[in-house]
Amino acid sequence: MPKRVRRSTPNRGGWLLRRTGVDGSELARDFGVSGKNISFWQKGTTKPSPEKRQLALRLYKIPIAAWDEPIDEEATEASVASSTAAASVVPPTVSEHSDAGEEASFEATAGALTSYIQAELGRIQRDSNATPKEREIVIRGLTTTLEKVGRITGAHAFDKAKIIASREFRQIVSTISEAVRPWPDAAGAIERALLRLEGR
């Protein structure tokens, strides 16, 4: 009797599990299953049990329903590539005027930066296909933006303490800090950036 061949039906859960970038043997340890099971899940040959789906949600933020959502992998990859490219959009540049309107110029720049940050956060939060790694790319970009705000001191006559204490700067910090709370590594990077800006 010929051996029955298992058919694979790619689903979003398996695709997201592959995109974590975590080695199959490590995934097998995390889930307490064999590497073969992990491979089957990733290809859509089989699906994890309800308990393992809960574990995938807790460990890798993979929605429980994602395992039942068939996907066109090529179209999804193209969409993610476009989304990641959008994350590299250059944030608003800092004005280098040094006249009596410096304070107003700083406030306008801070407002533009805040809008940029909120738009980027909104985009990545709406992208249900974004993995933690892809979100990290965006967060890194926002951290760089935060540091650029701190470097405004080189273009303006304000002292650093005044900028760091300003409402606009704190609003930017608060927006980013709230967004990265689920990712301790990103939150730590922002904390270190702030300490550098404050000269600690």
C-alpha positions in Angstrom: 0.0 0.0 0.0 1.5 3.3 -1.1 2.5 5.7 1.7 0.1 8.6 2.0 1.7 12.0 1.3 0.7 14.8 3.6 -0.4 17.9 1.9 0.8 21.3 3.1 -1.6 24.3 3.3 0.4 27.4 4.3 -1.2 29.4 7.0 -0.3 32.7 8.7 0.7 31.0 12.0 3.3 28.8 10.4 4.6 31.7 8.3 4.9 33.9 11.4 6.7 31.1 13.2 9.2 30.9 10.4 9.8 34.6 10.4 10.7 34.7 14.1 14.2 33.7 12.8 14.5 31.3 15.7 16.4 28.1 15.0 14.2 25.0 14.6 15.9 23.1 17.5 15.3 26.1 19.8 11.7 26.2 18.8 11.4 22.5 19.5 12.7 23.1 23.0 10.4 26.0 23.6 7.3 24.0 22.5 8.4 20.6 23.9 8.0 18.9 20.5 10.2 17.4 17.9 12.0 19.4 15.2 9.8 17.5 12.7 6.7 18.8 14.3 8.0 22.4 14.1 8.8 21.9 10.4 5.2 20.6 9.8 3.8 23.6 11.6 5.9 26.0 9.6 4.9 24.5 6.3 1.2 24.1 7.2 1.3 20.3 7.0 -0.1 20.1 10.5 -1.2 22.6 13.1 -0.3 23.0 16.8 -2.7 21.9 19.5 -4.7 24.6 21.4 -2.2 24.5 24.2 0.7 25.0 21.8 -1.1 27.8 20.1 -1.4 29.5 23.5 2.3 29.0 24.0 3.0 30.5 20.5 1.0 33.5 21.5 2.8 34.0 24.8 6.3 33.4 23.4 6.2 34.8 19.9 3.0 36.9 19.8 1.5 34.7 17.1 -2.3 35.1 17.2 -4.2 31.9 18.0 -6.5 32.3 15.0 -3.5 32.8 12.6 -3.0 29.0 12.4 -6.4 28.7 10.7 -5.8 31.6 8.2 -4.5 30.3 4.8 -2.1 32.7 3.1 -0.5 33.3 -0.2 3.1 33.3 0.9 4.6 35.1 -2.1 2.0 38.0 -1.8 2.6 38.2 1.9 6.4 38.3 1.6 6.0 41.1 -1.0 3.7 43.1 1.3 6.2 42.7 4.2 9.1 43.8 2.0 7.1 46.9 1.1 6.2 47.6 4.7 9.8 47.2 5.9 11.0 49.6 3.2 8.5 52.1 4.4 10.1 52.0 7.8 13.3 53.4 6.4 11.6 56.7 5.4 13.8 59.6 6.7 12.2 61.5 9.5 11.8 65.3 9.3 15.1 67.1 9.3 16.1 69.5 12.0 16.2 73.2 11.0 19.5 74.9 11.5 18.3 78.5 11.8 19.9 80.4 14.7 17.8 83.5 14.9 15.2 84.9 17.4 12.7 82.3 16.2 14.7 79.3 17.4 12.3 78.3 20.1 9.3 78.3 17.7 11.4 76.4 15.1 12.3 73.8 17.7 8.6 73.4 18.7 7.6 73.0 15.0 10.4 70.4 14.5 9.3 68.5 17.6 5.7 68.5 16.4 6.8 67.1 13.1 8.9 64.4 14.7 6.0 63.5 17.0 3.7 63.1 14.0 6.2 61.0 12.2 6.6 58.7 15.2 2.9 58.3 15.7 2.4 57.6 12.0 5.1 54.9 12.0 3.8 53.3 15.2 0.2 53.3 13.8 1.5 51.6 10.6 3.4 48.9 12.3 0.6 48.2 14.8 -1.9 47.8 12.0 0.3 45.4 10.0 -0.9 42.1 11.3 1.8 40.3 9.4 4.6 42.2 11.1 6.8 40.0 13.3 8.6 41.1 16.4 11.8 41.3 14.4 10.2 43.7 11.8 8.7 45.8 14.6 12.2 46.0 16.1 13.4 47.6 12.8 10.9 50.3 13.2 11.6 50.8 16.9 15.3 51.1 16.1 14.5 53.8 13.6 12.4 55.7 16.2 15.2 55.4 18.7 17.5 57.1 16.2 14.9 59.8 15.7 14.8 60.3 19.5 18.6 60.8 19.5 18.3 63.3 16.7 16.0 65.4 18.7 18.6 65.4 21.5 21.2 66.6 19.0 19.2 69.7 18.2 21.4 71.3 20.7 24.1 71.5 18.1 21.9 73.6 15.8 20.2 75.8 18.4 21.2 78.1 21.2 19.2 76.2 23.8 21.1 74.3 26.4 20.6 70.6 26.5 18.8 70.6 29.9 16.1 72.9 28.5 15.4 70.7 25.5 15.3 67.5 27.6 12.9 69.2 30.1 10.6 70.5 27.3 7.1 69.3 27.0 7.6 68.4 23.3 10.6 66.3 24.0 8.9 64.5 26.9 5.9 63.8 24.6 8.1 62.1 22.1 9.8 60.0 24.8 6.4 59.0 26.3 5.0 58.0 22.9 8.0 55.8 22.1 8.3 54.3 25.6 4.6 53.3 25.6 5.0 51.6 22.2 8.0 49.6 23.1 6.8 48.3 26.5 6.2 44.8 25.1 9.8 44.6 23.9 12.3 45.0 26.9 15.3 45.1 24.6 13.9 48.1 22.7 12.9 49.8 25.9 16.4 49.3 27.3 17.9 50.9 24.1 15.7 54.0 24.6 16.6 54.2 28.3 20.3 54.1 27.3 19.7 56.8 24.6 18.1 59.1 27.2 21.0 58.5 29.7 23.5 59.5 26.9 21.5 62.6 26.1 21.4 63.6 29.7 25.1 63.0 30.1 24.9 60.3 32.7 
